[in-house]
Amino acid sequence: MKQTKQSSAFPSRLSMVAVACQIACLGMSSAYAQQATTTSNDPVDSKQVTITGKKVGMGLMVQENAPKARSTITAEELAKQRPTGNAYEALELMPAVNSYNYDATGLFGGGLTLRGFNSDQIGATINGVPVNDSGSFSVYPQEFVDQENTCTQFVTQGSTDVDSPQIGATGGNFGITTCDPSKEKRFRFMQTVGGLHLTKTYLRYDTGMVLDDKARFFISYSNAQSDKWKGDGGARRDHVDMGFRADFDRFNSVAGTILYNRAINQNISTFNLADLQKNGYYYDYSTTWVGHSPKSPGTGVNDANQAFGDSYYKLTQNPFENVIASTTIKARFGENTDVKIIPYFWYGYGTGSNQQKLMAEGPLFDKTGKQTQFAFLNPATGKNTAAVDLNGDGDTKDSVIVANSSVTRTNRPGITASLTHQFDNHQVLVGFWYERAKHEQFGPMVLVNDAGEAGDIWLKEGRILRPDGTPYQSRDWKTISTAYQFFAQDTINLLNDKLTLNFGVRAPTMKRDFTNFANEGSGTTYNISKSYSEILPQLGARYQIDNNNQVFASLAKNMKAPPNFIYATTGNVVLVNGVATMPVDVKAETSFNLDIGYRHQSDLLTGQFTVYAVDFRDRQATAYDPSTNTNSLTSVGKVKTNGFEIELGNTPVNGWSFYSSVGYAKSEIQSDLLVQTTDKKVTPNVNYTVPLPTTGKEMTLTPKYKAGLSAQYETGAWYARLKVKYTGKQWATMTNDELVPAYTLVGFDAGYQFPNTGWMKKPTLRLNVANLLDKQYRNPSSFNVTNAQAYGPSNALYSGKNVFYYMGAPRFTSITFSADF
């Protein structure tokens, strides 16, 4: 957007910067989004997004001007959703988004694909801070921010923004912007209650304008908890958001937030079709603790625990704690030059997967001397031949249930800085991004008491030690990921601003410095360092036909570096005489994304129609196996996806407003997938290469058709609306040999605002009903299962893989009361 020239009269820049730096030292993250009736700056896009204040599609659309496919929802829509909902749920009606939640509350997380890209291939930011996992690029939407403090969520479906701080985004990006502190002093209270003992209490205090009407602050706290919809257990989430904004004039400001989250979730189980057929839709983890085996002290008897198939639910907890903090400083120099600096810090600690493990106290050997049971690591030999008496019975011949899980600790400072200069009809943006993430992943173990409870679910206290005094570790990795990026863009306005052209380039680089410390999973310490870099050009154009109609096009190259776990011996690394080598060097994946679209934006109707094409190179497929708690990486090669998306919304007419969307995606894998298997009948241990028949097959979790509809009637005091989401059938495997049926979900929302009283403003009661028709459906838990059937010659079959599913939660109802004081 072309800037209007202003005079350079503003407070002393030195004093302004000094104050800004003092506030910046608080380590807060910027709060960018304005209220829905103003113009807000997208923190990772130098262009402005105009929020017109018109109730287009009830807040499910805004009128866009970016020369690329882009969709935005506002606080008006978010306020109608269940307050415990997460970012994935908020995007569910968009035509490009295929999302689902593990439950109806949103507290347990969910999954998302965008035009066939998995969530770990999509850049995610909060107030301009990258929040994809620095190792795997995974996204955990339930951790980030309270929905009550969110003002906008946006998606760029194909072209990653030129100044987006991403090294792992081949499929576009989505972002969350938090609301600024209110200019009016207020205290807000919200209380939600619902089925499954759901409660959420939300409190927020805004100071209003202080410090000579130049600054404002807010702080909020929420507590949410709910039972699981199947099985025993639940979730508890405590969350604190705080923020400030200080405006020295129109062009000079400092703003920030600190977002703190602490949650303890019990996992919701996933099972394959055979388990579901055998045990039913509500099958979950065991509610009965099998107990420890009786001790036989001094007898040398193997007191092995009873074998069982399902973990005890109290040993399936997933605690996590994280902080996202940053500050944004904006300053104008002269009449045409603006500088923006965003320092940030991201911290996280928590566990993942189930904690229950049957651990052998000591090794066993057969008559030939071959080791048949492995125990604790002997660091001197690198072999798991050490023994520990876990149950205190005087011998080391038992197998004992313990709590063990993958723990991740991340310390991640970074900074983004950019300069925007306006001259003639050009707006030039240049800048850089730097980040150094220390990502520690280890697997400690603690004892389980007689009630089946872990000594410490955080796996911090009481860790089980090896005989030499060092802690047991099922894995022990440290990854230093150093990323930096230079970017530049020229936005040119021609033909009296009817034509806008964008020419941009990103040049990201990531260096992975991975160290595997000797552990029970791999007894050799080794180090691997790899660097990945690309030049990523972008082109965009928008032509304003008249006041209401415009066309746009964009072409962009995107990149994703490989995840860090490919350097573990369980994946792509081979040890030769203790030296780590990678026989197959995994390349960074790249994609070319082309969008061509048309927008109609009038006082009554807003619509967007986009056709797109994606050309994927060296596509990575990351698979997680919950039965072994391991990740593996496969290269799918080339994948092409073509499709179209339609969005349509209106401003209210006689109280009625609508939003509708339709998406179509046709993906095609371009080659067969080569895998390794062993000759099991003729010559054991001889490896064979087996081609899996993936040529011409569709990519997983990419439904051809997706549609959404929201129909609302609203008066001055109340509203009611119906939401419908259709998800077409989709494949669960790359060989297209296990199909996920299509499903349609219906939801209902309503609200009533009571008259103000002398001490209470905007008292409002809201009703949310999810899955109104109580539909049963399922979604695969993994994006990258290769095949469900066996392939290859009879003597060297590549066996079929289990597809694990999240079942759709049944009908769920909640009520929320809110008021300002």
C-alpha positions in Angstrom: 0.0 0.0 0.0 1.4 3.4 -1.0 2.2 5.5 2.1 1.1 9.1 2.6 4.0 11.5 3.2 4.0 13.1 6.6 6.1 15.8 8.2 9.1 14.7 10.3 7.8 16.4 13.4 7.8 13.8 16.2 9.4 13.5 19.7 13.2 13.4 19.9 14.2 10.1 18.3 17.0 9.5 20.9 14.6 9.9 23.8 11.9 7.8 22.0 14.4 5.0 21.3 15.7 5.1 24.9 12.2 4.7 26.3 11.5 2.0 23.7 14.6 0.0 24.6 13.8 0.2 28.3 10.4 -1.3 27.6 11.8 -3.8 25.1 14.1 -5.2 27.8 10.9 -6.5 29.5 11.1 -9.2 26.8 7.5 -8.8 25.6 6.0 -9.7 22.3 4.3 -7.1 20.2 0.5 -6.8 20.1 -0.2 -5.7 16.5 -3.8 -6.2 15.7 -6.2 -3.3 16.0 -9.9 -3.5 16.6 -12.0 -4.6 13.7 -12.9 -1.0 12.7 -9.4 0.1 12.1 -6.4 -0.6 9.9 -4.0 -3.2 11.4 -0.5 -4.0 10.4 0.3 -7.6 9.8 3.5 -8.3 11.8 5.1 -10.4 9.1 3.9 -8.5 6.0 4.9 -5.0 5.2 1.7 -4.4 3.4 -1.4 -3.3 5.4 -4.5 -5.4 5.6 -7.6 -3.3 5.8 -10.2 -4.4 8.3 -13.2 -2.5 7.0 -15.5 -2.8 9.9 -18.2 -4.3 7.6 -19.5 -7.6 9.0 -18.4 -9.5 5.9 -19.2 -13.1 6.4 -19.6 -12.5 10.2 -15.9 -12.0 10.6 -14.9 -15.0 8.5 -13.7 -12.7 5.7 -12.1 -9.3 5.3 -11.6 -7.3 2.2 -8.0 -8.2 1.1 -5.6 -6.3 -1.1 -2.6 -8.5 -1.1 -1.4 -9.7 -4.6 -1.7 -13.3 -3.5 -4.2 -15.7 -2.1 -4.9 -14.7 1.5 -7.8 -15.3 4.0 -8.4 -13.6 7.3 -10.8 -14.1 10.2 -11.4 -11.4 12.9 -12.3 -11.2 16.6 -15.9 -11.0 15.7 -15.9 -14.6 14.5 -13.6 -15.8 17.3 -16.0 -14.3 19.9 -18.7 -16.6 18.7 -16.6 -19.8 19.0 -16.1 -21.8 22.2 -13.5 -20.0 24.3 -11.4 -23.1 24.7 -11.0 -23.5 21.0 -7.6 -23.5 19.3 -6.2 -21.9 16.1 -6.9 -25.0 14.0 -10.6 -25.0 14.9 -10.9 -21.3 14.1 -9.7 -21.9 10.5 -11.9 -24.9 9.8 -14.4 -23.3 7.3 -11.7 -21.9 5.0 -11.6 -23.7 1.7 -7.9 -24.6 1.7 -7.8 -25.8 5.3 -8.5 -29.4 6.2 -8.4 -29.4 10.0 -9.7 -31.5 12.9 -9.4 -31.5 16.7 -8.8 -34.5 18.9 -11.9 -33.5 21.0 -14.6 -30.8 21.0 -13.1 -28.5 23.5 -9.8 -27.8 21.6 -7.7 -28.4 24.7 -6.1 -31.6 23.4 -4.8 -30.3 20.1 -5.5 -31.3 16.5 -4.3 -31.7 13.0 -4.2 -29.5 9.9 -3.3 -29.7 6.2 -3.4 -26.8 3.8 -3.7 -27.5 0.1 -2.2 -30.9 0.9 0.7 -29.5 2.9 0.9 -30.9 6.5 1.1 -28.5 9.4 4.9 -29.1 9.7 5.2 -27.7 6.1 3.3 -24.5 6.9 5.0 -21.6 8.7 3.2 -20.5 11.9 3.7 -17.1 13.7 2.2 -15.3 16.7 2.8 -11.6 16.5 5.6 -12.2 14.0 7.4 -14.8 16.2 7.9 -18.3 14.6 6.3 -21.0 16.7 6.9 -24.1 14.6 9.0 -26.6 16.6 12.7 -25.8 15.8 13.5 -29.4 15.4 10.6 -31.1 13.6 8.6 -27.9 12.5 5.5 -29.4 14.2 2.8 -27.0 15.5 0.9 -27.4 18.8 -2.1 -25.0 18.5 -3.5 -25.5 22.0 -0.4 -23.9 23.6 -0.2 -20.5 22.1 -2.7 -17.8 23.2 -6.1 -17.4 24.7 -8.7 -17.1 22.0 -10.2 -14.1 23.9 -7.0 -12.2 23.3 -6.8 -13.0 19.6 -7.9 -10.3 17.1 -7.1 -11.9 13.8 -5.9 -15.1 12.2 -4.7 -15.1 8.6 -3.6 -17.7 6.1 -1.5 -17.2 3.0 -2.3 -20.3 1.1 0.6 -20.6 -1.3 3.2 -17.8 -1.1 5.0 -17.4 2.2 5.4 -13.8 3.1 8.7 -12.4 2.0 9.6 -11.3 5.5 8.2 -14.3 7.3 10.8 -15.7 9.7 10.6 -19.3 8.4 13.0 -22.0 7.3 10.3 -24.8 7.2 7.4 -23.5 5.2 6.8 -24.9 1.7 3.1 -24.5 1.9 2.5 -20.9 2.9 1.9 -19.6 6.4 -0.7 -18.8 9.0 -0.4 -16.2 11.7 -2.1 -15.1 14.9 -2.2 -11.5 16.0 -3.2 -10.6 19.6 -5.4 -7.7 20.5 -3.9 -4.4 21.7 -4.7 -3.3 25.3 -8.0 -1.4 25.4 -7.9 2.4 25.4 -10.6 2.3 28.1 -10.0 1.0 31.6 -12.0 -2.2 32.2 -12.1 -5.6 33.9 -13.5 -8.5 31.8 -14.8 -11.7 33.3 -15.9 -14.8 31.3 -17.0 -18.2 32.6 -17.6 -21.2 30.5 -19.2 -24.5 31.6 -20.2 -27.5 29.5 -20.3 -31.3 29.2 -17.5 -33.5 30.4 -17.1 -31.2 33.4 -15.7 -28.5 31.2 -14.9 -25.2 32.9 -13.0 -22.1 31.8 -12.6 -19.0 33.8 -11.1 -16.0 32.1 -10.1 -12.7 33.7 -8.6 -9.7 32.0 -7.7 -6.2 33.3 -6.9 -3.3 31.0 -5.4 -0.1 32.4 -6.7 2.2 29.7 -4.6 5.1 28.6 -1.8 6.0 31.1 1.5 7.8 31.0 0.1 11.0 29.5 -2.3 9.0 27.3 0.6 7.4 25.4 0.6 3.9 26.9 -1.7 1.1 27.8 -1.3 -2.3 29.4 -3.3 -5.5 30.0 -2.9 -8.8 31.8 -5.2 -11.8 31.6 -5.4 -15.2 33.3 -7.4 -18.3 32.4 -7.9 -21.7 33.8 -9.5 -24.4 31.7 -10.1 -28.1 32.3 -12.2 -30.9 30.9 -12.6 -34.7 31.0 -11.8 -36.7 27.9 -14.7 -37.7 25.8 -13.7 -41.4 25.9 -11.8 -43.2 28.6 -10.6 -41.7 31.9 -8.5 -38.6 32.4 -8.6 -35.1 31.1 -6.8 -31.8 30.5 -5.9 -28.8 32.6 -4.6 -25.6 31.2 -3.4 -22.5 33.0 -2.6 -19.5 30.8 -1.3 -15.9 31.4 -1.1 -13.3 28.6 0.1 -9.7 29.3 0.9 -6.9 26.9 1.6 -3.2 26.5 1.6 -0.6 23.8 3.1 2.8 23.8 2.5 5.2 20.9 4.7 8.3 20.6 3.0 9.4 17.4 1.6 7.7 14.3 4.9 6.2 13.2 6.9 5.7 16.4 5.8 3.0 18.9 6.8 0.1 21.0 4.5 -2.8 21.9 4.7 -6.3 23.3 3.2 -9.3 25.0 4.3 -12.3 27.1 2.3 -15.4 26.5 2.7 -18.1 29.1 1.1 -21.6 29.0 1.2 -24.6 31.3 -0.9 -27.6 30.4 -1.2 -31.2 31.5 -3.1 -33.3 29.0 -3.9 -36.9 29.0 -3.5 -38.4 25.6 -6.5 -39.4 23.6 -5.8 -42.8 22.1 -5.5 -43.7 18.4 -6.2 -47.1 17.1 -6.2 -48.9 13.8 -9.2 -50.3 12.1 -8.8 -53.8 13.5 -8.8 -52.5 17.0 -11.8 -50.4 16.3 -13.7 -53.3 14.8 -12.8 -55.4 17.8 -13.3 -52.9 20.6 -15.6 -50.2 19.4 -15.7 -46.5 18.8 -15.1 -45.5 22.5 -12.1 -47.8 23.0 -9.3 -46.0 24.9 -6.4 -46.6 27.3 -6.8 -49.1 30.1 -8.6 -47.9 33.3 -7.2 -50.8 35.3 -3.7 -50.8 36.7 -2.2 -54.2 36.4 0.1 -53.6 39.3 3.7 -54.6 39.9 4.6 -58.3 40.0 5.3 -59.7 43.5 8.9 -59.4 44.5 11.1 -62.5 44.9 14.1 -61.2 46.8 17.3 -63.1 46.4 15.8 -66.0 44.4 17.0 -65.0 41.0 13.5 -65.4 39.7 12.4 -63.3 36.7 9.5 -61.4 38.2 8.3 -60.1 34.8 5.2 -57.9 34.8 2.1 -59.1 33.2 2.0 -58.4 29.5 -0.8 -56.2 28.3 -1.7 -54.3 25.2 -3.0 -51.0 26.5 -1.2 -48.4 28.6 -2.7 -47.4 31.9 -4.4 -44.0 31.5 -2.5 -42.3 34.3 0.7 -43.0 32.4 -0.4 -41.3 29.3 -0.1 -37.7 30.5 1.6 -35.0 28.3 2.7 -32.0 30.4 4.1 -29.0 28.6 5.1 -25.5 29.6 6.1 -22.7 27.3 6.7 -18.9 27.0 6.6 -16.7 23.9 7.9 -13.3 24.5 8.9 -10.4 22.2 8.9 -6.7 21.6 8.3 -4.7 18.5 9.9 -1.3 18.0 8.7 0.9 15.2 10.5 4.1 14.3 10.3 6.6 11.4 13.4 8.3 10.1 12.7 11.3 7.8 9.5 11.4 5.8 9.8 8.1 4.0 11.8 5.6 5.9 10.4 3.2 8.6 12.3 0.7 10.7 10.8 -2.3 12.6 12.7 -4.5 15.0 11.3 -7.6 16.7 13.5 -9.3 19.2 11.9 -12.4 20.7 12.5 -15.4 23.0 10.7 -18.8 22.9 11.1 -21.3 25.8 9.5 -24.7 26.1 9.8 -27.8 28.2 7.6 -30.9 28.2 7.1 -34.5 27.4 5.4 -36.3 24.6 3.8 -39.7 23.8 2.8 -42.3 26.4 5.1 -42.7 29.5 4.4 -46.4 30.3 7.4 -48.6 29.6 8.3 -52.2 30.7 12.0 -52.0 31.6 14.3 -54.9 32.0 16.6 -54.6 35.1 19.4 -56.6 33.5 20.6 -58.3 30.3 19.8 -61.9 29.3 21.9 -64.2 27.1 21.1 -67.5 25.4 23.2 -70.6 25.4 25.3 -69.3 22.5 26.2 -66.1 24.3 23.9 -64.0 22.1 22.2 -61.2 24.1 18.4 -61.6 24.0 17.4 -58.9 26.5 18.9 -55.4 26.7 19.0 -53.3 29.9 21.1 -50.2 30.9 23.9 -48.6 29.0 27.5 -49.4 30.0 29.1 -46.1 28.9 32.5 -47.8 28.8 31.5 -50.3 26.1 28.5 -48.5 24.5 26.4 -51.6 25.0 23.2 -52.1 27.1 24.7 -54.7 29.4 24.5 -52.8 32.8 22.0 -53.8 35.4 20.0 -51.9 38.0 17.7 -53.4 40.7 14.6 -51.3 40.1 12.2 -52.9 42.5 14.6 -53.4 45.4 14.2 -57.2 45.7 17.9 -57.9 45.6 18.3 -59.2 42.1 18.4 -57.7 38.6 16.3 -60.4 36.7 13.0 -58.6 36.7 11.0 -56.4 34.3 9.4 -53.5 35.9 6.9 -50.9 34.8 8.4 -47.4 34.8 7.6 -44.0 33.3 9.7 -43.0 30.4 9.0 -40.5 27.6 10.6 -38.1 25.1 11.4 -34.8 26.8 12.1 -31.7 24.8 13.6 -28.5 26.2 14.0 -25.5 23.9 15.7 -22.1 24.3 15.2 -20.0 21.2 16.2 -16.4 21.0 15.8 -14.5 17.7 15.4 -11.1 16.0 13.8 -9.8 12.9 14.7 -6.3 11.6 13.4 -4.6 8.5 13.5 -1.2 6.8 10.8 0.2 4.5 11.6 3.2 2.2 9.1 5.0 0.0 10.2 6.9 -3.1 8.2 7.8 -6.2 5.9 4.9 -6.8 8.1 2.3 -5.1 8.0 0.9 -1.6 11.2 -1.0 -0.9 11.4 -3.5 2.0 14.8 -5.0 3.1 15.7 -6.8 6.2 17.1 -9.9 7.9 16.1 -12.5 10.4 18.4 -14.4 12.8 17.6 -17.2 15.3 19.7 -19.7 17.3 17.6 -22.5 18.8 19.0 -24.9 21.3 16.9 -28.0 21.1 17.5 -30.7 23.7 15.7 -34.0 23.4 16.2 -36.7 26.0 14.4 -39.7 27.5 14.7 -40.0 31.3 12.9 -42.6 33.3 11.3 -42.5 36.8 9.7 -45.2 39.0 6.0 -45.9 39.1 4.3 -46.3 42.5 1.9 -49.1 43.5 -1.1 -47.0 42.4 0.3 -46.8 38.8 1.4 -43.1 39.1 4.7 -41.8 37.8 7.0 -40.4 40.5 7.1 -37.1 38.5 5.1 -36.7 35.3 7.5 -34.0 34.2 10.3 -36.6 34.5 12.5 -34.0 36.3 12.7 -35.4 39.9 13.8 -39.0 40.9 15.3 -40.0 37.6 16.6 -43.6 37.5 20.3 -43.8 37.3 22.7 -46.3 35.7 25.3 -48.1 37.9 27.8 -45.3 37.1 25.4 -42.6 38.4 24.4 -41.1 35.1 20.7 -41.0 34.2 19.0 -43.6 31.9 18.2 -42.0 28.5 16.1 -43.6 25.8 17.5 -40.9 23.6 19.9 -38.0 24.3 20.2 -35.4 21.5 21.2 -31.8 21.3 20.5 -29.8 18.2 21.8 -26.2 17.7 19.8 -24.9 14.8 21.2 -21.6 13.6 18.9 -19.9 11.0 19.2 -16.6 9.2 17.5 -15.0 6.3 18.0 -11.9 4.2 14.9 -10.6 2.3 14.0 -7.8 0.0 10.9 -6.7 -1.9 9.9 -3.8 -4.2 6.3 -2.9 -4.4 5.5 -0.7 -7.4 2.2 1.1 -7.9 1.4 2.0 -11.5 -1.6 3.3 -13.5 -2.7 5.7 -10.8 -2.4 2.8 -8.2 -4.6 0.5 -10.2 -1.7 -1.9 -10.8 0.5 -3.1 -8.0 3.6 -5.3 -8.8 5.7 -7.1 -6.2 9.2 -8.4 -6.8 10.7 -10.1 -3.8 13.3 -12.6 -2.8 14.2 -14.5 0.4 17.6 -16.1 1.0 17.2 -18.4 4.1 20.0 -20.6 5.5 19.9 -23.1 8.3 22.8 -24.9 9.9 21.9 -28.1 11.9 24.6 -29.0 14.5 23.4 -32.3 15.9 25.0 -34.3 18.7 23.9 -37.7 19.7 25.2 -38.5 23.2 25.6 -42.2 24.1 22.3 -43.5 25.3 20.2 -46.7 25.6 18.9 -46.1 22.1 22.3 -45.5 20.6 25.5 -46.3 22.5 27.9 -44.1 20.5 28.4 -40.4 20.8 28.7 -38.7 17.4 28.1 -35.3 15.8 26.7 -34.3 12.4 26.6 -30.8 10.9 24.6 -29.9 7.8 23.7 -26.6 6.2 20.8 -25.8 3.9 20.2 -22.7 1.9 18.1 -21.5 -1.1 17.3 -18.4 -3.1 13.6 -18.0 -3.1 12.1 -15.5 -5.5 8.6 -14.2 -5.4 6.5 -12.3 -8.0 3.0 -10.8 -7.4 0.6 -8.6 -9.2 -2.8 -7.1 -8.5 -4.9 -5.0 -10.9 -7.9 -3.0 -9.7 -10.4 -3.2 -12.4 -12.8 -0.8 -10.7 -13.8 0.1 -7.1 -15.3 -3.4 -6.6 -13.3 -5.8 -8.7 -9.6 -6.9 -8.9 -7.5 -9.7 -10.2 -4.3 -10.9 -8.7 -1.5 -13.5 -9.4 1.5 -14.7 -7.5 4.4 -17.1 -8.1 6.7 -18.1 -5.3 9.4 -20.6 -4.5 9.3 -22.0 -0.9 11.7 -24.2 1.1 11.8 -26.5 4.1 15.0 -27.8 5.7 14.9 -31.4 6.8 13.9 -32.1 10.5 16.6 -32.7 13.0 15.7 -36.4 13.8 17.0 -37.6 10.4 20.5 -37.4 12.1 19.6 -40.1 14.6 20.7 -43.7 14.1 17.1 -44.9 14.1 16.6 -42.9 10.9 19.1 -42.1 8.1 22.4 -42.4 9.9 24.8 -45.4 9.6 27.8 -45.8 12.0 31.0 -47.1 10.4 33.7 -47.7 12.9 31.9 -45.3 15.2 31.8 -42.5 12.6 28.4 -41.3 11.6 27.6 -41.2 7.9 24.5 -40.6 5.9 24.3 -42.9 2.8 21.3 -41.0 1.5 21.7 -37.3 2.0 18.2 -35.9 2.6 17.7 -32.7 0.6 15.7 -29.6 1.6 12.3 -29.8 0.0 11.2 -27.0 -2.3 7.9 -26.0 -3.9 6.7 -23.6 -6.6 3.3 -22.1 -5.9 1.2 -20.3 -8.5 -2.0 -18.5 -7.6 -4.3 -16.7 -10.0 -7.4 -15.1 -8.6 -10.3 -12.7 -8.8 -11.9 -10.6 -6.0 -15.2 -8.8 -5.8 -15.4 -6.5 -2.9 -18.5 -4.3 -2.7 -20.6 -2.8 0.2 -22.9 -5.9 0.1 -20.8 -8.8 -1.1 -17.2 -10.0 -0.9 -15.9 -12.9 -2.8 -12.6 -14.5 -3.8 -12.0 -17.1 -6.5 -8.5 -18.6 -6.8 -7.0 -21.3 -9.0 -3.6 -22.7 -8.0 -0.9 -25.1 -9.0 1.9 -26.5 -6.7 5.0 -28.2 -8.0 6.7 -30.0 -5.2 10.4 -31.2 -5.3 12.1 -33.6 -2.9 9.0 -33.8 -0.8 9.7 -35.1 2.7 7.3 -37.4 4.3 7.7 -37.7 8.1 6.0 -40.7 9.8 5.4 -41.2 13.5 4.8 -44.8 14.8 3.0 -44.6 18.1 3.7 -48.3 18.8 7.5 -47.8 18.8 7.6 -44.0 19.5 9.9 -43.4 16.5 9.9 -41.0 13.6 11.2 -41.8 10.1 11.7 -39.7 7.0 10.9 -40.7 3.5 11.4 -38.7 0.3 8.3 -38.9 -1.9 10.0 -37.1 -4.7 7.8 -34.9 -6.9 4.2 -34.2 -6.1 1.9 -31.9 -8.1 -1.3 -30.4 -6.8 -3.9 -28.3 -8.7 -7.1 -26.9 -7.5 -9.4 -24.0 -6.9 -10.9 -22.2 -3.9 -14.0 -20.0 -3.6 -15.0 -17.8 -0.7 -18.2 -15.7 -0.6 -19.6 -13.6 2.2 -22.0 -10.7 2.7 -22.7 -7.8 5.0 -25.9 -8.3 6.9 -29.2 -7.9 5.0 -32.2 -7.6 7.3 -30.2 -9.4 9.9 -29.1 -12.2 7.7 -25.5 -12.9 6.8 -23.7 -15.8 5.1 -20.3 -17.2 4.5 -19.6 -20.0 2.2 -16.5 -21.7 0.8 -15.6 -24.5 -1.6 -12.2 -26.0 -2.2 -11.0 -28.6 -4.8 -7.6 -30.2 -4.7 -6.2 -32.8 -7.1 -2.8 -34.1 -6.0 -0.6 -36.6 -7.8 2.6 -38.4 -6.8 4.9 -38.4 -9.8 7.0 -41.6 -9.1 7.1 -44.9 -7.2 8.5 -44.8 -3.7 11.5 -47.1 -3.3 11.8 -48.8 0.1 14.2 -51.4 1.6 13.1 -54.8 2.9 14.8 -58.1 3.7 14.6 -61.5 2.0 12.9 -63.5 4.7 12.5 -66.9 3.1 15.4 -67.6 0.7 18.4 -65.7 1.9 17.7 -64.0 5.3 19.2 -60.6 6.0 19.7 -59.8 2.3 18.3 -56.4 1.5 16.0 -55.9 -1.5 14.7 -52.6 -2.9 10.9 -52.8 -3.4 9.0 -50.1 -5.4 5.7 -49.1 -3.8 3.1 -48.3 -6.5 2.7 -44.6 -5.7 2.9 -43.2 -9.3 -0.3 -41.4 -10.1 -1.7 -41.8 -6.6 -3.1 -39.0 -4.5 -1.3 -37.5 -1.5 -2.6 -38.4 1.9 -4.9 -36.2 3.9 -5.8 -34.2 0.8 -9.5 -34.4 0.2 -10.6 -33.5 -3.3 -13.5 -31.5 -2.0 -14.0 -29.4 1.0 -16.9 -27.0 1.7 -18.0 -24.8 4.5 -21.2 -22.8 5.3 -22.1 -20.4 8.1 -25.6 -18.9 8.1 -26.5 -16.3 10.8 -29.4 -14.2 11.8 -28.6 -11.3 14.1 -30.5 -8.5 15.8 -29.2 -5.8 18.1 -29.4 -8.1 21.1 -29.1 -11.7 19.9 -27.8 -13.9 17.2 -28.1 -17.5 16.1 -26.1 -19.3 13.4 -25.7 -22.7 11.9 -22.2 -24.0 10.7 -21.7 -26.8 8.3 -18.3 -28.3 7.3 -18.0 -31.0 4.6 -14.7 -32.9 4.3 -14.5 -35.2 1.2 -13.0 -38.7 1.3 -9.2 -38.8 1.6 -6.5 -41.4 1.4 -4.7 -42.5 4.5 -1.7 -44.1 2.7 0.5 -43.0 -0.2 -0.3 -46.2 -2.1 -4.0 -45.3 -1.8 -4.9 -48.6 -0.3 -6.8 -47.4 2.8 -9.6 -44.8 2.3 -11.0 -42.4 4.9 -14.7 -41.8 4.3 -16.2 -38.3 3.8 -18.1 -36.7 6.6 -20.2 -33.6 7.3 -20.3 -31.8 10.7 -23.0 -29.4 11.8 -22.6 -26.9 14.6 -24.9 -24.4 16.3 -24.0 -21.1 18.0 -26.2 -18.5 19.7 -25.9 -15.5 22.0 -27.9 -12.9 23.8 -26.6 -9.6 25.1 -28.5 -8.2 28.2 -28.9 -4.5 28.9 -26.2 -2.8 30.8 -26.6 -2.3 34.5 -25.0 0.4 36.6 -21.9 -1.7 37.3 -21.9 -4.3 34.5 -21.5 -3.6 30.8 -22.3 -5.9 27.9 -23.4 -8.9 29.9 -23.6 -11.7 27.3 -24.7 -15.3 27.3 -23.4 -17.6 24.5 -24.3 -21.2 23.5 -22.0 -23.5 21.5 -23.0 -26.9 20.2 -20.4 -29.0 18.3 -21.3 -32.0 16.1 -25.0 -31.3 16.5 -26.0 -34.4 14.6 -23.7 -36.6 16.7 -21.7 -37.8 13.6 -19.1 -40.6 14.0 -16.0 -40.1 11.8 -12.3 -40.5 11.8 -9.0 -38.8 10.8 -5.6 -40.4 10.4 -3.1 -39.4 13.1 -0.2 -39.4 10.6 0.2 -37.7 7.3 2.9 -40.0 6.0 1.9 -43.7 6.2 3.3 -45.3 3.0 1.1 -48.4 2.6 -1.5 -50.5 4.4 -1.1 -53.6 2.2 2.1 -55.7 1.6 4.0 -55.2 -1.6 6.9 -56.9 -3.3 7.9 -60.5 -4.1 6.7 -63.3 -1.8 10.2 -63.8 -0.4 10.8 -60.1 0.4 7.4 -58.5 1.1 7.4 -54.9 2.3 4.8 -55.3 5.0 1.7 -53.1 5.4 1.7 -50.4 8.0 -1.0 -49.7 10.5 -3.0 -46.5 10.1 -3.9 -45.1 13.5 -7.0 -42.8 13.7 -8.4 -40.2 15.9 -12.1 -40.7 16.3 -14.4 -37.7 16.0 -15.8 -36.4 19.3 -19.6 -36.8 19.8 -22.0 -33.9 20.3 -20.8 -31.4 22.8 -22.5 -28.3 24.4 -21.2 -25.4 26.4 -22.4 -22.1 27.7 -20.4 -18.9 28.3 -21.2 -15.8 30.3 -19.1 -12.7 29.9 -19.3 -9.1 31.1 -17.1 -6.0 31.5 -16.8 -4.0 34.7 
